[in-house]
Amino acid sequence: MPAGFVNLLKLCVGADSVEDQIAWIDSESHRWPEGRSIHVTRMWPKREAEVLNGGSLYWVIKGLILCRQRILELEEVNLGDGIPRCALIMDREVIRTESAPRRPFQGWRYLDPKDSPRDLPKARAADDPLPPALAQALAEIGLR
């Protein structure tokens, strides 16, 4: 990824696993332009240029960062209530990452690339996932 970018971090509410997140993306694909997925959030990133310079949205699932999606565009949307919101337009590919624990928070946060978990090798994408409690325990002691 290019230098001078920043990632976003967001809780993935309602998903118990990366597979759940992928299934949700697939089930909503009829609503989005081909090959993309969209997540609407209330706040617009002030660091827009950095987000669009190679940033990804890292998803926190059950207290762990487990995957990411590349952010392609930001677009203003209105859901009919007069409040402008930011649509994060992302690549539909979900890239699994090393697990990293995160406490709950509201909205999204910036995630510096140096603090972002590394991508897992593609060959590990088919591995059976560890139970969430075990994955979190390993991540907390730095073993996953």
Phi, psi and omega per residue, in radians:
M1 nan 2.625 -3.105
P2 -1.235 2.734 3.066
A3 -1.266 2.795 3.086
G4 1.412 0.495 3.101
F5 -2.094 2.874 3.077
V6 -2.430 2.595 3.120
N7 -1.758 2.912 3.008
L8 -2.005 2.661 3.139
L9 -2.196 2.308 -3.067
K10 -2.534 2.496 3.026
L11 -1.261 2.425 3.100
C12 -1.750 1.551 -3.067
V13 -1.325 2.319 3.078
G14 1.647 -0.153 3.119
A15 -1.827 2.401 3.091
D16 -1.744 -0.174 -3.082
S17 -2.781 2.952 3.053
V18 -1.077 -0.651 3.120
E19 -1.054 -0.700 3.075
D20 -1.065 -0.758 -3.138
Q21 -1.109 -0.760 3.121
I22 -1.109 -0.737 3.120
A23 -1.084 -0.692 3.121
W24 -1.147 -0.776 3.114
I25 -1.021 -0.792 3.129
D26 -1.104 -0.693 -3.098
S27 -1.226 -0.417 -3.128
E28 -1.715 0.000 -3.005
S29 -1.061 -0.448 3.131
H30 -1.149 -0.304 -3.100
R31 -1.561 -0.216 -2.974
W32 -2.048 2.776 3.029
P33 -1.016 2.575 -3.088
E34 -0.923 2.332 3.068
G35 1.398 0.149 -3.105
R36 -2.285 2.814 2.971
S37 -2.293 2.742 -3.049
I38 -2.285 2.387 3.001
H39 -2.228 2.186 -3.112
V40 -1.700 2.299 3.132
T41 -2.294 2.751 -3.051
R42 -1.272 -0.686 -3.023
M43 -1.699 2.510 3.098
W44 -1.640 2.302 3.124
P45 -1.118 2.201 3.073
K46 -1.212 -0.415 -3.141
R47 -1.705 0.753 -3.068
E48 -0.911 -0.827 -3.087
A49 -1.035 -0.705 3.134
E50 -1.226 -0.682 3.106
V51 -1.065 -0.737 -3.091
L52 -1.420 -0.026 -3.135
N53 -1.681 0.490 3.098
G54 2.103 0.175 -3.120
G55 -1.324 2.800 3.095
S56 -2.248 2.799 2.979
L57 -1.707 2.014 3.108
Y58 -1.609 2.240 -3.083
W59 -1.701 2.276 3.037
V60 -1.697 2.049 -3.124
I61 -2.078 2.063 3.138
K62 0.930 0.762 3.061
G63 1.472 0.086 -3.130
L64 -2.303 2.390 2.926
I65 -1.253 2.176 -3.091
L66 -2.228 -0.287 -3.085
C67 -2.826 3.001 3.130
R68 -2.582 2.825 2.998
Q69 -2.326 2.405 3.116
R70 -1.189 2.360 3.078
I71 -1.549 2.194 -3.089
L72 -1.770 -0.688 -3.086
E73 -2.641 2.844 2.937
L74 -2.127 2.407 -3.096
E75 -2.446 2.365 3.090
E76 -1.327 2.333 3.097
V77 -2.310 2.700 3.063
N78 -2.214 2.215 -3.086
L79 -1.630 0.335 3.081
G80 1.640 0.002 -3.141
D81 -1.884 0.141 3.110
G82 1.408 0.008 -3.128
I83 -1.735 2.034 3.110
P84 -1.215 2.435 3.134
R85 -2.278 2.941 -3.133
C86 -1.875 2.125 3.017
A87 -1.622 2.092 3.034
L88 -1.503 1.965 -3.126
I89 -1.710 2.078 -2.982
M90 -2.172 2.801 2.967
D91 -1.157 2.479 -3.140
R92 -1.245 -0.333 -3.137
E93 -1.137 2.223 3.068
V94 -1.742 2.103 -3.090
I95 -1.797 2.075 3.135
R96 -1.261 2.531 -3.137
T97 -2.180 2.926 2.953
E98 -1.041 2.610 3.128
S99 -1.386 2.526 3.114
A100 -2.543 2.189 -3.088
P101 -1.199 2.527 3.065
R102 -2.534 2.367 3.067
R103 -1.333 2.742 3.118
P104 -1.083 2.606 3.076
F105 -2.702 2.888 3.112
Q106 -1.738 2.635 3.093
G107 1.247 -2.461 3.090
W108 -2.263 2.892 3.113
R109 -2.321 2.695 2.971
Y110 -1.280 2.561 3.109
L111 -2.303 1.929 -3.133
D112 -1.108 2.439 3.137
P113 -0.926 -0.637 -3.127
K114 -1.193 -0.344 3.117
D115 -1.744 0.012 -3.099
S116 -1.472 2.391 3.100
P117 -1.155 2.612 -3.141
R118 -1.257 2.656 3.037
D119 -1.182 2.541 3.009
L120 -1.394 2.604 3.047
P121 -1.037 2.530 -3.125
K122 -0.935 -0.603 -3.114
A123 -1.101 -0.424 -3.129
R124 -1.491 -0.118 -3.123
A125 -1.091 -0.483 -3.122
A126 -1.562 -0.073 3.127
D127 -1.069 2.570 3.013
D128 -1.163 2.299 -3.136
P129 -1.229 2.590 3.046
L130 -1.238 2.674 3.009
P131 -1.007 2.455 -3.061
P132 -0.909 -0.724 -3.113
A133 -1.121 -0.705 3.124
L134 -1.196 -0.761 3.112
A135 -1.044 -0.720 3.135
Q136 -1.163 -0.757 3.132
A137 -1.070 -0.748 3.110
L138 -1.138 -0.714 3.135
A139 -1.131 -0.661 -3.121
E140 -1.147 -0.511 3.103
I141 -1.729 0.122 3.032
G142 1.409 0.409 -3.128
L143 -1.814 0.059 3.121
R144 -2.443 nan nan
